[in-house]
Amino acid sequence: MKLMRGYVPLMVPVQKLASMMRGATTFDPEDDEIRASGSNAEASGRGGAEEKDDEGRPSHLSHSKASIIRQDSDGTVVRPQTTFTGSHGRNNLLLDYVVCYMDKRWHDLFKDAFDRRAVIVILDGMDEAAGLKSRMQHFVLDTLVPLGLRIVVTSRQEGVDPEKYIEKFVIMNLKPLDQRQQMKVVKQQIPEHSEFFDNLGLYRAGRTKMDELYQATCPEKALEHVSELGLQGNAQPGNWANLELDPEVRAEHNLKELYKFAALAKSILDSELSHLLEGTGGHLIPVRLKGQTDEPSVWDYSRIHSKVGKYKMRHPLSDGYALIMDVVRVSILCEDEACMLNVLRTLMDHREFHVLRIKNLFKETNLDAPHFRRMMLSVGVEADDGKWFICEVQVHIRDIFEFKAANDHLMHAPYEYFRTLLEADINQVLDSKDQWMDMEERMRQLGEIVQVPVTLSLLVVVLGHANEEGRPSPLPKSTFDLYAMSIETSLRRRFEGIAGTKTLMKLGHHDQVKEAMKAIRKQHKDGGGDTLLKRARRASVVSGQSDDGGQEALVYITLNMLQHVAIANQLAQRRVYSGGDVNDSLDFRFGKDASSLLRAFISPTRVEKTLWWRLVEEDNGVPLTKVLMAAIDPRDREHFEFQAVHLSIQESLFAAKLVDHEMQRFWGKNDDLINGPSSKFNLAFYRNTFRIGGADLGVALAKRGIFDHHLKLTANGWNALKHLMFSMNGQVLNENISQHITKLDLSDSAFKADLIEFEQLQHLKKLDLVGCKRIGGRMTAPLIIWVSNIRRKYGRTAVRLNNMGTLRYSI
């Protein structure tokens, strides 16, 4: 942000202001005594009425024993005060913050800046005000704005009510990190992983350029709707060798049979296409036979042999040679989508060819890793009487084809780099469509991860730890996967070098510790366990010889402890929580304050509560947790105040619970529009939980039938649902999620959307959008066909679009 000359910026974390509000601690210089707003004297001054926060708790939380003091660099104790004089008057919370948290050398500067209205106040993290959100909003709008101060407020969407700010503020959304910003973060924190991010940058740059060329040359996206055609069991002609022959003799014979008609078929194909393309706008690019080299007498059959191994089981009679369809190849270049459609129609209508297969790589679901869009056709050419030789015809957009040919460093080298990493990760060679799709999904996820500061920082943690241990860089499958990896990594770093068994035994509850260690060893043996450790765990960690698995048990118990606290906080919809909340969450007896809802979802052990408070006493504290306010007397646990280092950590732990367990009492009855699943999707507090859970959570919920019932969604609810079904750029995440969503009843919902968004759900059998006044868009020919096909298969009422928003027909 470019600052104005003469203005002083003041960055204020809202969570610290919120802590000061709760404590409302004041300091009287004449008395040298800390006083809390919960004292009897001040309570009586308010007429005995006790002020409460947004969550219904007393705002001071009995914080008379809480410490919000600090020591200055020279050892002087600094306490907040509210007795500044000047035009700002008394009780200025911002100046309290300056005195409490900033070096005293700056006090006069900020006091003067406030008097001159020459301060730019940056309130960072309005959503971190937790239960004091409405009071903090009142402080900004009714106190700071009337003072004439220039103010910048940052927040998650759920942290502010935009309608309240729109009159006085300019509202802007944070843009994703660009590649330069990403590399700056990486090189500062893990310079040894610059190769990883250099390749990722090249990979994304190549894909971005491919996407731009596609948008420029195919604005109508008509090619995405070209129907595909399967090969349907066709094979190359040949007199294949007897299976009883020696394998080497058989391979040599079958290779000759494969090439027997190849030269003739190529001659016919090139000749016919050169005449056929006249007037279509297509340009023929002949390609030599597969295996030919610059030396006429030298042939390289290595690519043939590598493919044969994959096809052998599918065509054992030829040892797989009959399924090699690209010995004869040719490319056709088109200027735009209209030209390509013309070429495709001409090929389909030509009597001398049989188009046996069409693979449409313009479809979003078929895109390969570099987004190299093209049509791949298998065409039969009659090379001898009744002998049809199958050739490969690739039809390209010229600009896309030429860019790929001229930029191998963008299109091929990064691809090979990440393929090697994934092969190391799955410990096998990539040789199946599912594995290649897995790599494509991981690469797309990586592209999204590095654009968001929080997830980029998590990736930095995971890569840094892998480098320390000399392991290949991991490729997370999803954002959810990344959180599991980073949480596990943080716990291992926290307990590195600690004798896990000895540490746990000191906590007491020996039987439970032994049971946990036994469970860990069993889970490693059979590959079981809940989602977090199951995803993040490396089998090499527990050897059974070092510390008897104790450190793994320590990680496991700590993870369960953190998850139980996170679940309790998410159910209570709180970000900041007290020591009393921790005790309620981890009390295995579930005291009188623990709700039946909480008892239904977590089952902590005695050791977890003991471990939490033992970690609080240590210098490194509880992993992934900040202490916002510590009691002066450590035994006064009720009045500690905590918060996850980032709310998304808490949300990811809760998301893992939602993936692993049905939690029916959280979701409510499926047909209840008030308290059922709709209410959870619509609640802004849970939006990021659904974003982190993504397709993993979406598949789990779809299998449980959550989407089969009526959902009445707001804009928040639709965004939550899209996080579960789609990637960040609006594409279907994968076939695994799409195939489970067969019914969607969103009637009378209030969110805004385009009908075309639903077309991507190719397995829908029922779609009800009656009364959705804000859903509309263009009814294109493909969309009409999609609706008609569902109605034809499942009945006229399978798609209900009555009383919707405006639908414009564009055929």
N, C-alpha and C positions, 0 to 999 in steps of 0.2 A: 504494500500500500504506500503510495506517495504522500508524505506528510506535508502539511502547509507550514510555511516559514513562520517561526515564532510560537508554534504550538508544541506542547509537551505531551507525548503519548503515555498513557497509563494502562498497562495490561493487568486486568484483575480476573483471576479465576473465580467463577461464580460459586464453586463449591466452598471456597474459603469464606466468601461473603455469607453464604448460607449457614456455615458453621458459626460465624459471628452473630448472625441473627438468632440462631437457636440459643446460643449462650447469652447474647445481648449483654456481654460483660462490659462494665465501665470501670474507669480508674479515676479516682479523685487524687490529684497530686498532693493536696493538703493532708490526706489521710493515709496515703501509701497502702491502700487496701483494695483488694479485688472484691467487687460486689456483683452478684448475679441478679438478673431481672426476676428470678423466681423467689427472691427474699420476701419475707412477710411485709416489710415496710413498703416495697414497691407494689406488691400485690394489693395491699390495701389502697394504695394510691390509684389503682385501676378500678376501684370500687369492688374489689374482691373477685372480678371476672377473670378466669384463667384463659389466656390466649392460646389457641391451638393452631397447628399447622394443617396443610391440606389433607394429611392422612388421619386427622382427628386426634393426634397426640399433643400433649402440652408442648408448646413451642420451645420451652427452655430445656425439656427433658431432664429436669432436676440437675442441670449442669453446674450447680454451684461448686461441685468438686472437680469440674473439668478444667483442663489447662489449655489456654490459648495464648500462653506467653512464650517468648523466645529470648535467647541470649544474643546480644549484639556481638560484633567481632572482638570487642575489647572485654567481653565478659559481662557487660552491663545488662541487667534484666530489663527488657522492654515490654511494657504492657500497653494495651490499647487505651486510648482516652477519647473523650467526646467533648472536651472543653475548649476546642479551638474557637477563637473569635474572628469576626470578619463577616463579609456579606453572606457567606454560606450558612452562618448561624450554627446552632448546636446540633448534636446528633447526626453528623454527616458520616455515614457508614464508610464512604470511600476514604475519607481522611483517617478514620479508625484503621482501615486496612493499611494505609501508607505507614502509619506509626507502628502498627503491629508487625508487619511483614517486610518493610523495606529499611535499608540502611538509613540511619538518622541524618546522614549528610544530605539526603534528598528531601527531607521534610519541608524545609523552608521553600524549596523550589516548587513543590506541589501545592503548598498553601498559597503561594503567590499566584500560581497558574489557576487555581480555583477562583481566587478573588477576581482575576482578570478574564475569567471564562476562556482561558487559553489552553485548556487541557482537552485532549481527545481520549475519552474513556472507552477502552476496549473490554467489554464484558464477555469473557470467553467461557462458553459452555452453559448457556441458560438452562439446558435440559438437566444439568447436574445439580440444580437447586432442589431436586427431588420433591419432598413434601412441602417445601416452601415456594413452589413455583409461582403460585398466585401472589404471594407477598413480594417475591422478587419482581414480578411483572408490575405490580403496583409501585414498587420503589423506582423502577425505570421510568414508567410513563407518568407518574404523578409527582415524582420528586426530582429526578434528574432532568427530564425533558423541560419542565417549566424553568429550571435554572438556566437554560440556554446553553447547556453543554453539548458538544459534538460527541455523539455516542455511536459505537459499533457494537452490535450484539451478534454473537455466534451461537448456533444451537442446532441440534437435530430438529427435525420437523415437529416431533411431538413435544418439544420443549417450549414452544411458543404458540400463541393463537394469532395467526397472521392478520385476522380481521382487526385485532386491537392495535397492531403496529402500522397498518398500511397507510394511515393518515399522516404519520410523522416520520416514517422510515421508508427508505428504498430497499425492497426485498430482493435479494439475489441468491442464486444457488451456486454452491461450490463446484467448480469444474474439476474433472479428473486431472491427476498429475500428468503432465506431458513427459515425453521420453527424457528430455534434458533434466527435469526435476527428479525423475526416478533415478537416473544415473548419479546425480549429485548425492542423493541419500545413500545409494549403494556404495559408492566409492569412499564416502566418509566412514561407513560402518563396517563393510566387509570388502575391502579392495581386492582380496584374493579371489572373490567370486565375480570379478568383472567380466571374465570370459562367458559365464552363464548369462549375464544380463546384456553383454554385447551381442550374443547370438539371439537372445530374446528380442532385442531391439531391431536387429536385422530381419528377423522372422516376421515381426509385427509390421515393420516398414514395408516389406514385400507384400504382405496380405492387404495392408491398407491401400497400397497403390493398385493392387488387383481389384479391390472393391471400387475404388474411384473410377478405374477404366470401365468396369462393368456398368456403373451408374451413368457414365457419360455416353456409352455406346448402346445401352439397352434400357432407356428410361422407362419403357412400358413394362419391363420384366416379363414379357410374353413368353420367353423361352423357358421360364420356370414351370410353365403349365403344359409343356410338351409331354405327352404320355410316354411312359417307358414300355419296353417290350422285352420279355424274357427269352433266353436262348432255347429253352424247352428241349433239352436233351440232344441237340445237334452236335455232331463231331466231325473231324476231318476224315476224308476217305483214305483207305490204305489197306494193304494186305499185311497185317501185323504179325510179328514173329510168334512162333509157338512158345507157350509159356514154359515148356520143358527145356528150352535151349539155355545155354550158359548166359548169365545176366549181361555180360559185356557184349557178347555176340548179339543178344536180343536188342540191347540198347542201340548198337550200331545199325542194325537192320531197320529198326523203327524210326531212327532219325532220318535215314534215307527215304523211307516211305513218306514221312512228313513233308519232305522237300520235293518229292517226285513231281507234283503238279504246281509247285510254288512259282517257278519262273513263268510258266504259261499263264497262270492265274494273274500274276502281276502285269504281264503284257496286256491281257484282256481288260483288266481293271483300269489301268492308266489310259488306255486308248478310249474305252467307253466313256470314262469320266471327262476326258478332255473335250469330247463332243457334247456330252450331256450338260456341262456347266455353261456352255455358251448361252448368253442371254439371261443367266440367273444372277450374275454379279459375283459368283464364287470363283476363286482362283486356286488351281490345282498345284500342290507341292508334292512331287514324287519323293518317295522314301525308299532307300535300298532294302533288300531283303534282310530280315533279322539274322545277324551273325556275320554279314558281309563286312569286310574291312577295306582299307585303302589298297591292300595288296590282293589282287584278284585270286591268288592261289591260297590265301590264308583266310580261314573262317574262325569265328569265335562263337562257340555254342554254349558258353557258360550261362547265359541268361535262360536258354532253353532248358538246360539241365536243372537249374535252380527251380524252375516252375514245375518240371515233371514230378518232382518229389511231392508237391502239394496235390497234384491231380491223380496220382497213381491209384489211390483207393476208389476214386470216382469212375475211372475207366481202366480197370486192371487188364483188359484184353490188350491194350497198347502200352501198358505201363505209364499211362498218362499223356503220351505224346499226341493222341487224337484230340486233346482238349486245348492244345496250343493254337490260339486263334489269331495271333498277331505276327506270324511269319511274313505275310504280305501286308504292308501298311501303306497308307496314303493320308495326306492332310489336305483339307480344303479351308481356305481363308475367306471370311466374309467381312464386309465392312460394318454391318450392324445387324440388329435382330431381325429386321424385315428381310434382309438378304439371306440370313441363315434359315428362316422359315421357308423361304422360297426354295432353297437348295434341298432342304429336308423333304418337302412335298415332291420335288422332282425325283429324288432318289426312291421314294416310296412308290411312285407311279411307274418307274422304269421296268419294262418287262424282262430285260436281260439280267436284272439283279433280283435277289431275294434278300430283303432286309430282315434278318433273323433276330436281331437284338438292338435295342436302343437304351443306352445308359445315359441318363440326363444329369450331368454334373453342374447344371445351373440351379437345380433344386437345392434349397438350403440344407435339407437333410442328407444330401449326397456330397456336399462340399468336402474336398480333400484338405489337407493341412495348409498348403499355400493358397487356397482359394482359386485354383487354376480351373476356371469354368470352361466347359467344352461339352460337345456331344460325342459319344463314342458308339459307333455302329459296327455290328458284325454283319457283313454282307456276303451272301453266297454267290460265287461266280462259277458257271459251268465250264470247267477246264477240260473235260473229256465227256464222252457220251454217258450222261447220267451221273457223272462225278462232279459234285459241287464242292469247290474248295472255299473255305470260309476265310475272308480277309477282314482286316480292321480299317475302318474309315473314321478318322477324327475330323470333326467340323469345328472350326475355331472362329472367334472374333479376332480380326487381324491385330488390333492394338494389344490385346491381351496376349496373343501368341508371341508377338515380337518382343514385348516387354519381358516375358519369361525367358525367351531365348537369349536375350542380351544381358540378363541380370542373374546369372547363376549364383553369385555370392549372396543374393537375397533369397533366392528360391530353393536352393539345394543344400548349400553348406550348413545353414542353421538347422534345417530339417534333419540332416544326418547327425548333427551334434545331439539334438534332443532324442532322436531315435535310439542312439547309443545309451543315453541316460535311462530311458525307459526300459530298454532291454536289460540293463543292469538291475533295475528296480524289480522287474518281474522275473529276472533270472532265466530268461529264455529269449530266443530270437523271435522277432515280430513276424508272424507268418499267417495270421488270420485276419479276416475283415474286422472282427470284434476287437482285436488288439490294436489295429490301426485306428479304429474309431475311438478307442480308449485314449490313444495318444492325441488324436485331434481334439477330443474333449478336454484333456489336460492342458493342451496348449491354449485353447480358447479361454479356459479358466485362468491360466497364468496371465494372459493378456488383460483380463479384468482385474485380477488381484493387484497387479503392479500400478494400476491407476488410482487406487484408493490408499491414502496414507496409512491407515490402520493396518490393512491387510498386507501392504508392502512391508511394514515394520515387522509383522509376524513372519513373513517369508524370510526376511533378513535374519531373524533369530534362528529359524530352522536351518537355513543354509550355513550360517556361521557355526552352528553346533555340528553339522555334518562335516564341515571342513576340519574342525578340531579333532574329530574322530577318524579322519581320513576316509570317510565314506563318500560315494558319489552323491551329487546334488539330488535331493528327492524332488519328484514332480507330484504335488498334491492333485488329487482327482477333482477337488471342488473346494469352495471356500470352507465348507463344513470340515472337510479333510484337513485343511490348513490349520484351522483352530485346534483340532485334535492333536496335530503334530506339534504345534507351538506350545500348547499347554503341557504336553508330556515333556517336551524339551526343557521348558522352564522349570519343571519339577526336578528333572534329572540334574540340571545345573545347580539348583538350590541345594540338593542333597549330595552333590559330588564330594567324594572323599569321606563321607560320613558312614560309620559302621551301622548299617540299617537295623540289624537284629538287636544290637546292644542299645541303640537309641529307643527302639520300640519297647524293649523289655523294661527300660527305666520308667516307662509310663504306667506300668502296672497292667492289669487286665490281660495277663499272659495267655490265657486260653483263647481270647479273641485274636490276639496277635498271631498265635500259632495257626489258628483257623484261616486267617487272612493269607499267611504265607503258604499254607497248604492249597488254598484256592488258587493263588497265583501260579504255583507250579502246575496244577492241574489244567488251568486255562492255557498256559504255554504249551502243554503237551497236546491238548486236543484242539487248540486254536479257538477256544470259546471266549466268552467274556462280553461285556457291554461295549457299546460303539466306540467310546473314546479311546480306551487302551487297545481295543481290538484293532482299530485303525492305525493308531500311532505306534504301537509296540513293535520293536524289532526283536526277533526271536533270539538274537545273539546276546541280548542283555543279561538274561538269567542263565547262568551256566550251572547253577546248583553246587558249584565248587567255591565260589567267592561269596563269602558272607551268607551262605546258605539261602540265597534269595531274599535276604532281609531288606536290602535297599529297594528291591522291586516291590516288596510288601509295603515299605514306607511310602513309595510313590503311589501305590495303589490306594492305601488308606487315606493319604492326603488328598488324592483326587476325589475319592468318595466324600470326604469331608467338605471339600470346596463345592462339590456338586449339590450336596444336601443343603448347604447354606444358600447357594444360588437358586435352587428350586423354591425354597421358602421365600426368598426375596422376590422372585418373579411372580409367585402366586399372590404375594401381598402388594405387588406393583411398586416396589420401592427400590431406590438406587442406593441411598445411604441407610445403613442399619446399625443398630446399637449392639453392645455386648449382650444385652438381654435377648435381642433377636437371635443372636448366635446360640445362646444357651437353649432357647426354645427349639431352634432348628436341630441341634445336636443332642438334645436330651432323649436318650433312648427310652425313658419311661413316659415321655410326652406329658409334661406337666399340665396344669389346668389352663395355661395360656395357649397351648398348642391346639389348633383347629383340627376337626375331623378330616378336613380336606388335606391338611399337611400330613397327618398320620397315614393317609391313604397312599401317599406318593413317596415317602422316604422312610428308611428304617436304619437310622444311624446306630453305631455300636458305642459302647462306653469309651473306647479308646479315642474316638474322633474328638470328642469334647475336650478330653485331657490334652490331646495333641495340639488342638487349636491354641489353648492358653499357654502351653509350653512354648510354642513357636512365637507367640506375641512377646514373650520375655526375651527372645533372642534378638541379636542385632539385625539379622536379615529378615526377621518378622515372618508373617504368614505369606506363603508364595502367592503372587498375583493379587495381593490385597494391600490397600493403603489404610493406615491409621489416620483418620481425620482429627480425632480428638482422643487423647489418652487421659485416663483418670490419674489424679495425683497419687492416689493410693492404688497400686496395682491390684489389690484385692477387691477393689470396687469395680467389678467387671461389668456391671449393668450399664455403666455410664461411659464406657468406651464407644467410639463411633468409627465405623469402617466403611469402606467402599472398594469395589473391584478396581484394579488399576485402569481398566477400561470397561464400560458397561457391556461391550460386546463379549467379553470373557464370560461374564455372568449369563448372558443370553445364549452363548454357545453351549454352556453346560446344561442349561434348561432345554435347549433344542435337542441335545443328545438324549435326554430323558424322554422327550416326545417321540423321538425316532424309535427308541428301544421298547417303550411301554405304551399301552393303549391310553392310560390316564383318562378313562371315560368320565370320571367325576370332574376333571378339569374342563373337558369339552362340553359336558352336559348332554341332554337328550338331543339326538340328531334332528328331530322335528320341532325343536323349540327355537323359534326365531328370536326370542328375547334373550335367553340365557344359554343357548346352545352354541354350536360351532360358529355361526354367523357373528355372534357377539365377540368372540375371541379374534376372528379375522378383522373385524371392524375396529378393534381397540388399537390406538396408535402405539401404546406401550409395547405391544408384542410384534410390531412390524419388523423390527430388525431381527428378532428371533426367527421369524419365517424366512427372512432374507438369508440368514446364515444357514438355516436348515436346508433350504433350497430343494433340489430334486431328491435328496436323501429323505427328507421329511415328507415331501410330496408323494413319493412312492409308498412310504409307510402309511400315510393317511388314506391314499387311494385304495390300498389293499384292505384297509379297515372299513371302507365304504363311506367315509366322511363326505366325499363329493357326490354321492348318489342321492343325497337328500336336498331339500330346498334350502338354498343359501340366499339370504337377503342382505346384499352387501352395499356398503358405502364406498367412497373413493379409497379409503384406507383398506377396506376389505378386499377390493379388487386388486390393489397393489400387492397385498399379502398373498393373494391367490396366485398372482402372476409370478411372484418370487418362487412359489412352489412348483409351478408348471413351466416357466420360461426362463431363459437366461436374461442377462441385463439388457441385451439389445433386442429383446422381444422374440427370439427364436425358440422353438421347442428345444428343451435341453437334450433329450435323447428319447429313443423309442421306448425305453424302460418306463418313463413316466407317462408318455402319451398313451401307451396301450392299456393303462389302468384307468384312464379317465374316459368312461363310456357314457356318463350321464352328467348333465349340468342343468340344474333348475335355478336360475337366477332371477326369476320373475319379480317384478316390482322393486328391483334394486335401483340405487340412486347414483351409481358411478358412471363416469363418462368413458366410452370406448368406441372403437370402430369394429363393425361386424367382421371385418376381414381377419381380426385377431383370432377369432375362434376357428377359422378355416384350418389352422395348423394342427388342430386336434383331430387327427385322421381316424380315430377309433370311436368317435362319438356315435351313440345310437339314439340319444335324446338331447335336445337343446331347447330350453324354455326361456325366452327373453320377453315374455308378455309384460307390458307395462314398464319396460325399461326405457324411460323417456329420453335418456341421454346416450343411448346406443344407436348409432346410425352409420352413415358412410355410403360408399359407392357399391352398388350391386353389379359387379363385373360378371362377364360370362363365366369365368371359372368359379366364382362364388355361387352363382345360380346353379351350376352343375353340381357343386358340392352339396348344396341344400337339397336339390332334387334327388341325388343319389341316396341320401339318408332317408328321405321320405319314401323313396321307392322300396328300400330294403326293410324299413321298420314301421311304415305307415305314415299317413298324411299328417298326423299330429306329432310325429317324432321331432319336428322342428317348428316351434311356435314363435312367430315374430309379430304378433298383433300389438297394436297400441304402443309402438316403439317410437324412437326418434325418427328423423328424416332419413329415408333411404333413396338415394339417387341412382337411377338405372343407367348404366354405361356399358353397352354391349357392342 
